[in-house]
């Protein structure tokens, strides 16, 4: 079976929105160590390998916005599509206390091979989808762990990451989310902004495209129903935020 680094859904849909999910899956392609990184399933099911619940939420959000969706088809431990090509965390050998056996000996040649297999095809397709739309608006869906090992619990239900000054839609989305009254909203929490070369920097900031990066806490996405509910709830809030900022 031919391996594909991404999946697209609803490409012919007509809205301005393009939904992305960089960390959709914990898949290790068969071309990488025979399909394993040497970790037990319990570790591959953790946030270190992907963003649990993000893909289902992204699908529901894309359906509600009548938008196309692109999802990655490789674990962030294989190579992280939400990092620049020269970012030192592009390929992690230790993550949240877990050593990644399949990455311990990965040098420059192996990193380049994984870029060609996974990273570059994903970004080429994301770039193509964005360029194919008139006045595209990119919404990136991620999820975050409720608590890192040895760290305090994270109280936020939803977070929006942004970088000034190209953050009008993000600020409008934060206002709309907070107006709901029952959502604890992180403004650049539990981490901040965007890094050079990451997905939003590459496909939105560098093209001056309206965008918003949404993070949801993973314990709120534990079922298909919860993911669908969040996706449907976020869609009208984001649509209203887009009108608010006049993008």
C-alpha positions in Angstrom: 0.0 0.0 0.0 1.3 3.4 -1.0 2.0 5.7 2.0 0.6 9.3 1.9 1.8 11.9 4.4 -1.5 13.7 4.6 -5.3 13.3 4.1 -7.5 15.9 2.6 -11.3 16.2 3.1 -13.8 18.4 1.3 -11.4 20.1 -1.1 -14.2 21.4 -3.3 -16.0 23.2 -0.5 -16.6 26.8 -1.1 -15.9 28.8 2.1 -12.8 30.9 2.7 -11.8 28.7 5.6 -9.1 26.1 5.5 -8.8 23.9 8.5 -5.5 22.2 9.3 -4.5 19.6 11.9 -0.7 19.2 12.1 -0.7 16.6 14.8 -3.6 14.5 13.8 -2.3 11.0 14.2 0.3 8.8 16.0 1.1 6.9 12.8 4.7 5.8 12.2 5.1 5.1 8.4 6.5 1.7 7.5 9.5 3.3 5.9 10.6 4.6 9.4 12.1 1.7 11.4 9.6 -0.7 10.0 6.7 1.3 11.4 7.8 1.6 15.0 9.8 4.1 17.1 10.4 1.4 19.8 7.8 2.8 22.2 4.9 0.9 23.8 1.4 1.7 22.8 0.8 3.4 26.1 3.5 6.0 25.2 2.3 6.3 21.5 -1.2 7.1 22.9 0.1 10.1 24.8 0.4 13.7 23.7 4.0 13.2 22.9 3.1 11.3 19.8 0.1 13.4 18.5 -2.7 15.7 19.7 -5.5 13.4 21.0 -8.9 14.5 20.0 -7.7 17.2 17.6 -8.4 15.4 14.3 -12.0 14.6 15.3 -12.6 18.2 16.4 -11.0 19.5 13.2 -13.3 17.3 11.0 -16.4 18.5 12.8 -15.2 22.1 12.6 -14.5 21.8 8.9 -17.9 20.3 8.2 -19.6 23.1 10.2 -17.6 25.8 8.3 -18.1 24.1 4.9 -14.3 24.1 4.7 -11.6 21.8 3.4 -9.4 20.0 5.9 -5.9 18.7 5.8 -4.6 16.3 8.4 -1.1 14.9 8.8 -0.6 11.2 8.6 2.6 10.8 10.7 3.4 11.2 14.4 5.0 14.3 15.6 7.7 12.0 16.9 8.6 10.9 13.4 9.1 14.5 12.5 7.1 17.5 13.7 5.3 19.4 10.9 4.7 22.3 13.2 8.4 23.2 13.4 10.7 25.0 11.0 13.0 22.8 9.0 16.0 24.0 11.0 14.3 23.9 14.4 16.2 21.8 17.0 12.9 20.3 18.2 12.0 19.1 14.7 12.9 15.5 15.7 12.7 14.8 19.4 14.9 12.2 21.1 13.4 13.0 24.6 9.9 14.3 25.2 8.1 14.9 28.5 10.3 12.4 30.3 10.2 9.7 27.6 13.2 8.6 25.5 12.3 7.9 21.9 14.4 4.8 21.0 13.8 5.0 17.2 15.1 8.5 17.2 18.3 8.0 19.3 20.6 7.5 16.3 18.7 9.7 13.9 21.3 12.0 12.4 21.1 14.6 9.6 20.7 12.0 6.8 17.7 10.4 8.6 16.1 13.7 9.4 16.4 14.7 5.7 14.9 11.4 4.6 11.9 11.9 7.0 11.5 15.5 5.7 11.2 14.1 2.1 8.8 11.3 3.2 6.5 13.2 5.5 7.2 16.8 6.2 7.6 18.3 2.8 4.7 16.5 1.1 2.4 17.7 3.9 3.5 21.3 3.6 3.3 21.2 -0.1 -0.3 20.1 0.0 -1.2 22.6 2.7 0.4 25.3 0.6 -1.5 24.2 -2.5 -4.8 24.1 -0.8 -4.3 27.6 0.7 -3.2 29.1 -2.7 -6.2 27.5 -4.5 -8.7 29.6 -2.4 -9.6 33.2 -2.8 -8.8 35.2 0.4 -8.2 32.0 2.5 -8.6 32.0 6.3 -6.6 29.4 8.0 -7.7 27.8 11.3 -5.2 25.4 12.9 -6.6 22.8 15.4 -4.4 21.4 18.2 -4.9 20.0 21.6 -2.8 20.2 24.8 -2.3 17.8 27.7 -4.0 18.8 30.9 -0.7 18.4 32.8 2.9 17.8 32.0 4.8 15.5 34.3 5.9 17.3 37.4 4.0 20.5 36.4 0.8 22.0 37.8 -2.6 21.3 36.1 -3.6 23.5 33.3 -6.9 25.3 33.9 -7.7 26.5 30.4 -10.4 24.7 28.3 -9.5 26.4 25.1 -6.4 28.5 24.1 -5.6 30.8 21.3 -2.0 31.2 20.2 -1.0 34.4 18.3 1.7 36.8 17.4 1.3 40.6 17.1 0.7 42.5 15.0 -1.0 39.9 12.6 -3.4 38.7 15.3 -6.7 40.5 14.7 -8.7 37.3 14.1 -7.1 35.7 17.1 -8.0 38.6 19.4 -11.5 38.6 18.1 -11.8 34.8 18.6 -10.6 35.2 22.2 -13.3 37.9 22.9 -16.0 35.7 21.4 -14.9 32.6 23.4 -14.7 34.6 26.7 -18.2 36.0 26.0 -19.6 32.5 26.2 -19.1 32.7 29.9 -18.4 29.1 30.6 -15.0 28.7 28.8 -11.7 29.3 30.5 -9.7 30.8 27.7 -5.9 30.9 27.4 -4.5 33.9 25.7 -1.1 32.6 24.6 -1.4 30.0 27.3 -0.2 27.3 28.1 2.5 28.5 25.6 2.9 31.5 23.5 2.7 32.7 19.9 4.3 31.2 16.8 7.8 30.0 16.1 9.8 30.9 12.9 9.0 28.3 10.2 6.0 26.7 12.0 2.8 26.0 10.1 1.1 29.3 10.8 4.2 31.2 10.1 4.8 29.4 6.9 1.3 29.4 5.5 -0.4 32.4 7.1 1.9 35.0 8.6 4.3 35.0 5.6 1.4 35.5 3.2 -0.5 38.0 5.4 -3.5 35.6 5.6 -6.1 35.8 8.4 -5.6 32.9 10.7 -6.3 31.5 14.2 -4.7 28.7 16.1 -7.0 26.9 18.5 -5.8 24.6 21.3 -8.3 22.5 23.2 -7.5 20.6 26.4 -7.4 16.9 25.7 -9.5 15.7 28.6 -12.4 17.6 27.1 -12.1 15.6 23.8 -12.3 12.1 25.2 -15.1 10.9 23.0 -16.3 11.3 19.4 -19.3 13.1 20.7 -17.2 15.6 22.6 -15.0 16.3 19.6 -18.0 16.9 17.4 -19.7 19.1 20.0 -16.6 21.3 20.3 -16.2 21.5 16.5 -19.8 22.6 16.0 -19.5 25.0 18.9 -16.4 26.7 17.6 -17.6 27.2 14.1 -20.1 30.0 14.6 -17.8 31.7 17.1 -15.0 31.8 14.6 -17.3 33.0 11.8 -18.5 35.8 14.1 -14.9 36.7 15.0 -14.0 36.9 11.3 -16.8 39.4 10.9 -15.8 41.3 14.0 -12.3 41.9 12.7 -13.3 42.7 9.2 -10.7 40.4 7.7 
